[in-house]
Amino acid sequence: MTTTNSGVKRVFICGSALKGQPDHGNLQSAMFIKPAKTQPLYRLHAAQDGWHPAIYQVEENGISIPGEVYELTIEQYDYLVSTEPPHMYPSDVILEDGEVLTAMLYPRELVEKYNWADISHLGGWAAYQASLQK
């Protein structure tokens, strides 16, 4: 997570808090910075029958996950973390351009334990949600 001298944090959003997704309001009035993608180091699953994304880092066969970068105050960041589903945790992710930001990841062990659907091939959480509407 990048923290600036002004007390704000840049965070990579790639799930249900994206623009147009149901939890976007959890970002409150956070400032949108740019669209972004991770380096191809991650897998994306639909946890708990599609209730939320489950993202984790892998050594091989990873994908680049699309998302958005936001600048949040410390208070906005703390609120966002408090609204995340159980077991999600903040961790560093590496963007395509090499920037390292915080995103909400999910324990791979739980994804494998419950055999949640790997939706990596769909190209991101918003694409997965759109596929459900067809």
C-alpha positions in Angstrom: 0.0 0.0 0.0 1.4 3.3 -1.0 0.9 6.0 1.7 1.7 9.6 0.7 2.9 12.4 3.0 -0.6 13.8 3.0 -2.1 10.7 4.8 -3.8 9.1 1.8 -3.3 5.6 0.4 -3.5 4.3 -3.1 -5.4 1.1 -3.3 -6.1 -1.3 -6.2 -9.8 -2.3 -6.4 -10.7 -5.3 -8.6 -13.9 -6.7 -7.2 -17.3 -5.7 -6.0 -16.2 -2.1 -5.2 -15.4 -1.3 -8.8 -17.4 1.4 -10.6 -20.8 0.0 -11.5 -20.6 -2.8 -8.9 -22.8 -3.1 -5.9 -20.2 -2.3 -3.3 -18.7 0.8 -5.0 -20.3 3.0 -2.3 -17.9 1.4 0.2 -15.2 3.6 -1.3 -17.2 6.6 -0.1 -15.8 9.7 -1.9 -12.4 8.2 -2.6 -10.6 9.8 -5.6 -10.4 7.6 -8.8 -6.9 7.7 -10.1 -6.8 5.4 -13.1 -7.8 2.1 -14.6 -5.0 -0.5 -14.1 -4.1 -4.2 -14.3 -2.0 -6.4 -12.2 1.0 -8.3 -13.6 -0.1 -11.8 -14.6 0.6 -13.3 -11.1 -2.9 -14.0 -9.8 -6.0 -16.2 -10.0 -9.6 -15.1 -9.6 -12.4 -17.3 -8.2 -16.1 -16.7 -7.4 -16.2 -17.3 -3.6 -19.3 -18.5 -1.9 -21.3 -19.1 -5.0 -20.3 -15.7 -6.5 -21.0 -13.6 -3.5 -17.5 -12.0 -3.8 -14.2 -12.4 -5.6 -11.4 -14.4 -4.2 -8.0 -13.4 -5.5 -4.6 -14.9 -4.6 -1.1 -14.9 -6.0 0.4 -17.9 -7.8 3.8 -19.0 -9.0 2.6 -20.0 -12.5 -0.5 -19.8 -14.7 -1.5 -16.4 -13.4 -3.6 -13.8 -15.1 -3.5 -10.1 -15.2 -6.5 -8.8 -13.3 -8.2 -5.6 -14.4 -9.2 -3.0 -11.8 -9.1 0.6 -10.7 -6.7 2.6 -8.6 -8.2 4.9 -5.9 -6.7 7.3 -3.4 -8.3 6.9 0.0 -7.9 8.8 3.2 -6.9 6.6 6.2 -10.5 6.8 7.4 -11.9 5.7 4.0 -9.3 2.9 3.9 -10.2 1.7 7.4 -13.9 1.7 6.5 -13.3 -0.2 3.2 -11.4 -2.9 5.1 -14.2 -3.1 7.7 -16.7 -3.9 5.0 -14.9 -6.7 3.4 -16.2 -10.3 3.6 -14.7 -12.7 6.2 -11.2 -14.0 5.5 -10.3 -11.2 3.0 -7.1 -9.4 3.9 -5.1 -6.5 2.6 -1.9 -7.4 0.8 0.4 -6.0 -1.8 -0.2 -6.6 -5.5 2.1 -5.7 -8.4 0.6 -3.7 -11.3 1.6 -4.0 -14.9 3.7 -0.9 -14.6 5.5 -2.3 -11.5 3.7 -0.1 -9.0 3.0 -2.0 -5.8 -0.4 -1.2 -4.2 -2.7 -2.8 -1.6 -5.6 -5.0 -2.7 -7.9 -7.3 -0.9 -6.8 -10.9 -1.3 -8.3 -14.2 -0.2 -6.6 -17.3 1.3 -5.9 -19.8 -1.5 -6.4 -22.7 1.0 -10.0 -21.7 1.5 -10.6 -21.4 -2.2 -9.2 -24.9 -2.7 -11.1 -26.3 0.3 -14.4 -25.2 -1.0 -13.5 -25.8 -4.7 -14.9 -22.4 -5.7 -15.2 -21.7 -9.5 -12.0 -20.4 -11.1 -13.3 -17.4 -13.2 -9.9 -16.2 -14.3 -10.6 -16.9 -17.9 -13.4 -14.4 -17.9 -11.0 -11.5 -17.4 -12.0 -9.9 -14.1 -14.8 -9.5 -11.6 -16.9 -7.1 -13.7 -16.7 -9.5 -16.7 -17.8 -12.3 -14.5 -20.8 -10.3 -13.2 -21.7 -9.4 -16.8 -21.6 -13.1 -17.8 -24.2 -13.8 -15.2 -26.7 -11.4 -16.8 -26.7 -13.2 -20.1 
